[in-house]
Amino acid sequence: MPRISALQPPYPADIQAQFDQIMRGASPLMLFRVMAGHPRAWSKFRGGSLLDRGPLSLRDREIVIDRTCALNACEYEWGVHVATFADAAGLTAQQIDATVLGPADAPCWSEQEQALIAAVDALHGRADLSEREFAGLRACYAEDQVLEIILLCGFYRTVSCLAKALRLPLEPGATRFPRPAEAI
């Protein structure tokens, strides 16, 4: 059970409309239900404006989110994203496993994706990018995309802190972290 109770249906009309917009008809995630029970926190969470598509491709966005959640050992959010978006993002089973277990330069990634993952790793480890890491991103991404990558890393670190600290149970149908013996 989560440490803070989640809203239970029926939801107030304004909250239901927000859930509908974010979830596109699916049941709201436990994280959203916990946050929505606290108007200020919910407003700040949604105010991050990173729950939309943004300027990155779905594939790049999901690589950033999955890697960030994996580095933060947040199986809850990683599992939701992998179950919901990995197929549409064109991530292979080997790439999904590599978001958790592989190095940034794993051969399953393109050069551009390796630069992306190296940046995510650096932002997680140092909250900074070296000149080389920044140049690697700029060689592949426009300025607005670089900003989005940095913002996504910070936002999903926050999401990871929330999910873990609140002890959110895994969502039904969420993917589990691969175990080292399962990695290719």
Secondary structure, DSSP 8 states (H G I E B T S, - for coil): --SS----SS--HHHHHHHHHHHTTS---HHHHHHHTSHHHHHHHHHT--SS-TTS-HHHHHHHHHHHHHHTT-HHHHHHHHHHHHHHHT--HHHHHHHHHS-TT-TTS-HHHHHHHHHHHHHHHHSS--HHHHHHHHTTS-HHHHHHHHHHHHHHHHHHHHHHHTT----TT------GGG--
